Amino acid sequence: MPDACDAVVVGSGPNGLAAGITLARAGCSVIVYESNATIGGGARSAELTLPGFLHDVCSAVHPLAAGSPFFKTLPLERFGLEWVEPDIPLAHPLDNGSAACLYRDVEVTAEQLYEDSGAYRRLMKPLAHNWLNLSIEFLQPILHWPQHPITLAHFGILGLCPATLLSKSVFKGERARALFAGIAAHSFLPLEAPVSSAFALVLGLAGHAVGWPIPRGGSQQISNALADCLRELGGKIEVNHRIENLRDLPKSRAIFLDVSVWEFLRIAGQEMASGYRRRLESFRHAPGIFKIDYALSAPIPWKAEACRRAGTIHLGGTIDEIAAAERDVALGNIPERPFVLVAQQSLFDETRAPRNQHTLWAYCHVPFNCSTEMSDKIESQIERFAPGFRDCVLARHTMSAADLAKSNPNLRGGDISGGAANLTQLIARPILSPMPYRTALPGVYLCSASTPPGGGVHGMCGYHAARLALHEIFAIH
Ligand SMILES: Cc1cc2nc3c(=O)[nH]c(=O)nc-3n(C[C@H](O)[C@H](O)[C@H](O)COP(=O)(O)OP(=O)(O)OC[C@H]3O[C@@H](n4cnc5c(N)ncnc54)[C@H](O)[C@@H]3O)c2cc1C
């Protein structure tokens, strides 16, 4: 451990690395401490099942990374990052054997929604046209002076709506409603909750603007490229080093914590004034997940042809069914037919599995800190749309809430979002402030997904936190 440096970062997730790069680019000396043996936090890959099968341990599909205004400024391709675009970003199979899809093109997407073609065009086209301006607005704290107020207001009015309300008032048919509901369910909110539509709009628009790509060689490649970028700028990374207390860190002018609110409370709670600590303690978790990775002997035998060409598949059936499953989860119950997110990377990236064999990444939403084994329920949902799936399974690797927390302290209770993304916590993330990265501890900044803009691999939390510190501690503007 060095005696001193300009900035210390705790955690090498996308946000920690983004903070480190932003600081190192401005000339600061930076050291990153990572508790895990591998860098990357939520963007890692490993042979979880059998030799030769490379699985994404956490994140798999990356519309937010591909669309990140910060990542775009970095030479990540020079450090080996290559995006692979599946033929179809997303397919949502239905029981009649067809699938509603999100395509890169708004027109193509609209056309296969039949009676809702016009409605889809009217909803998405004007927003897709303004994607660049919009993404800058929502990838920062909500409390800010907008540069594009009219575009943001248009988005905001729609995004504030519960997904069930918006979907059912805009669309007449089951295909469009189900497609919209599946994307909205990425929010982990009940679909009757305000702002659940915002997730469907953002991820749908990102699909049109940048696709839902996967990195060749696994999500670890994103982290490796970010880490190489940081090292080239002079930054250092030390793995296998969990920080138990802020006092254990070397002297520095600023500390950046790529840790959840709860890990922040654990390592620094005693140093906080009680008022600030209580505000953090009132921050609420999102529900959790149960994850399975499979090694497969063949591609999944989807009934719907479109699913065989899609990178991501949403399994949950109709809007009412998905809404019921998400409602169950929010109430702390195990859904009988959970909403399942699936990615089939090896169809598009041959580095993921031995020749003619495949990987499958899947998770479902469960109540926070749930210990129920969900493999059977997940497999029933896959079999429902791909009969014969179980015959292709060579090996499985499961992760419950407890396993997830063991692999990354930020994933306590299986919450992969850094805290619920409900309306209150989108505005006050984790506290109400235009700059919530600044903590009550002098020189200490929170820069994880528990800060704006929240979960996902985009690095924007780290970037904004570092920019704030450069301004107020290092006087670099
Ligand atoms: C199963 C799963 C699937 C996901 N799927 C997607 C997806 O497809 N697309 C997408 O965009 N996002 C996805 N996400 C979300 C995404 O991975 C996270 O939102 C993102 O990684 C958050 O980044 P972060 O830098 O804030 O924190 P993290 O990525 O969690 O990184 C934090 C790092 O800090 C380390 N750390 C924590 N505490 C300490 C400590 N005390 N001392 C030292 N080190 C510490 C951790 O080990 C970790 O490496 C998924 C997440 C999971 C778990």
The ligand as a Tripos MOL2 file, in Angstrom:
@<TRIPOS>MOLECULE
LIG
   53    58     1     0     0
SMALL
NO_CHARGES

@<TRIPOS>ATOM
      1 C1        -26.6750  -10.9750  -12.3210 C.3       1 LIG1
      2 C2        -26.5860   -9.5590  -12.8040 C.ar      1 LIG1
      3 C3        -26.9930   -9.2610  -14.1020 C.ar      1 LIG1
      4 C4        -26.8680   -7.9630  -14.5890 C.ar      1 LIG1
      5 N1        -27.1790   -7.7110  -15.9030 N.ar      1 LIG1
      6 C5        -26.8850   -6.4990  -16.4310 C.ar      1 LIG1
      7 C6        -26.9320   -6.3000  -17.8370 C.ar      1 LIG1
      8 O1        -27.1880   -7.2390  -18.6060 O.2       1 LIG1
      9 N2        -26.6380   -5.0560  -18.3200 N.ar      1 LIG1
     10 C7        -26.2730   -4.0130  -17.4880 C.ar      1 LIG1
     11 O2        -26.0070   -2.8960  -17.9740 O.2       1 LIG1
     12 N3        -26.2160   -4.1930  -16.1460 N.ar      1 LIG1
     13 C8        -26.4800   -5.4010  -15.6080 C.ar      1 LIG1
     14 N4        -26.3380   -5.6230  -14.2660 N.ar      1 LIG1
     15 C9        -26.0950   -4.4710  -13.3660 C.3       1 LIG1
     16 C10       -24.6440   -4.0170  -13.3860 C.3       1 LIG1
     17 O3        -23.7790   -5.1130  -13.3040 O.3       1 LIG1
     18 C11       -24.4120   -3.0760  -12.2070 C.3       1 LIG1
     19 O4        -25.4190   -2.0870  -12.1690 O.3       1 LIG1
     20 C12       -23.0720   -2.3920  -12.3270 C.3       1 LIG1
     21 O5        -22.0310   -3.3350  -12.3500 O.3       1 LIG1
     22 C13       -22.8630   -1.4560  -11.1410 C.3       1 LIG1
     23 O6        -21.5660   -0.9670  -11.2030 O.3       1 LIG1
     24 P1        -20.8260   -0.3860   -9.9250 P.3       1 LIG1
     25 O7        -19.4670    0.0230  -10.3900 O.co2     1 LIG1
     26 O8        -21.6920    0.6310   -9.2900 O.co2     1 LIG1
     27 O9        -20.7250   -1.5800   -8.8780 O.3       1 LIG1
     28 P2        -20.2140   -3.0690   -9.0260 P.3       1 LIG1
     29 O10       -20.1840   -3.4720  -10.4320 O.co2     1 LIG1
     30 O11       -21.0140   -3.8510   -8.0740 O.co2     1 LIG1
     31 O12       -18.7110   -3.0150   -8.5310 O.3       1 LIG1
     32 C14       -18.3630   -2.7400   -7.2060 C.3       1 LIG1
     33 C15       -17.0480   -3.3770   -6.8920 C.3       1 LIG1
     34 O13       -16.6540   -2.9570   -5.5870 O.3       1 LIG1
     35 C16       -16.1210   -4.0580   -4.8820 C.3       1 LIG1
     36 N5        -16.2840   -3.7880   -3.4520 N.ar      1 LIG1
     37 C17       -17.4460   -3.6340   -2.7720 C.ar      1 LIG1
     38 N6        -17.1960   -3.3790   -1.4700 N.ar      1 LIG1
     39 C18       -15.8500   -3.3550   -1.3430 C.ar      1 LIG1
     40 C19       -14.9830   -3.1470   -0.2380 C.ar      1 LIG1
     41 N7        -15.4400   -2.9060    0.9940 N.pl3     1 LIG1
     42 N8        -13.6370   -3.1700   -0.4520 N.ar      1 LIG1
     43 C20       -13.1380   -3.4010   -1.7070 C.ar      1 LIG1
     44 N9        -13.9270   -3.6260   -2.7820 N.ar      1 LIG1
     45 C21       -15.2670   -3.5990   -2.6000 C.ar      1 LIG1
     46 C22       -16.9230   -5.2380   -5.3720 C.3       1 LIG1
     47 O14       -16.2460   -6.4660   -5.1860 O.3       1 LIG1
     48 C23       -17.1110   -4.8880   -6.8570 C.3       1 LIG1
     49 O15       -16.0650   -5.4260   -7.6310 O.3       1 LIG1
     50 C24       -26.3980   -6.9200  -13.7400 C.ar      1 LIG1
     51 C25       -25.9950   -7.2120  -12.4480 C.ar      1 LIG1
     52 C26       -26.0520   -8.5290  -11.9810 C.ar      1 LIG1
     53 C27       -25.5400   -8.8380  -10.6090 C.3       1 LIG1
@<TRIPOS>BOND
     1     1     2 1
     2     2     3 ar
     3     2    52 ar
     4     3     4 ar
     5     4     5 ar
     6     4    50 ar
     7     5     6 ar
     8     6     7 ar
     9     6    13 1
    10     7     8 2
    11     7     9 ar
    12     9    10 ar
    13    10    11 2
    14    10    12 ar
    15    12    13 ar
    16    13    14 ar
    17    14    15 1
    18    14    50 ar
    19    15    16 1
    20    16    17 1
    21    16    18 1
    22    18    19 1
    23    18    20 1
    24    20    21 1
    25    20    22 1
    26    22    23 1
    27    23    24 1
    28    24    25 2
    29    24    26 1
    30    24    27 1
    31    27    28 1
    32    28    29 2
    33    28    30 1
    34    28    31 1
    35    31    32 1
    36    32    33 1
    37    33    34 1
    38    33    48 1
    39    34    35 1
    40    35    36 1
    41    35    46 1
    42    36    37 ar
    43    36    45 ar
    44    37    38 ar
    45    38    39 ar
    46    39    40 ar
    47    39    45 ar
    48    40    41 1
    49    40    42 ar
    50    42    43 ar
    51    43    44 ar
    52    44    45 ar
    53    46    47 1
    54    46    48 1
    55    48    49 1
    56    50    51 ar
    57    51    52 ar
    58    52    53 1
@<TRIPOS>SUBSTRUCTURE
     1 LIG1         1 GROUP 0 **** ****
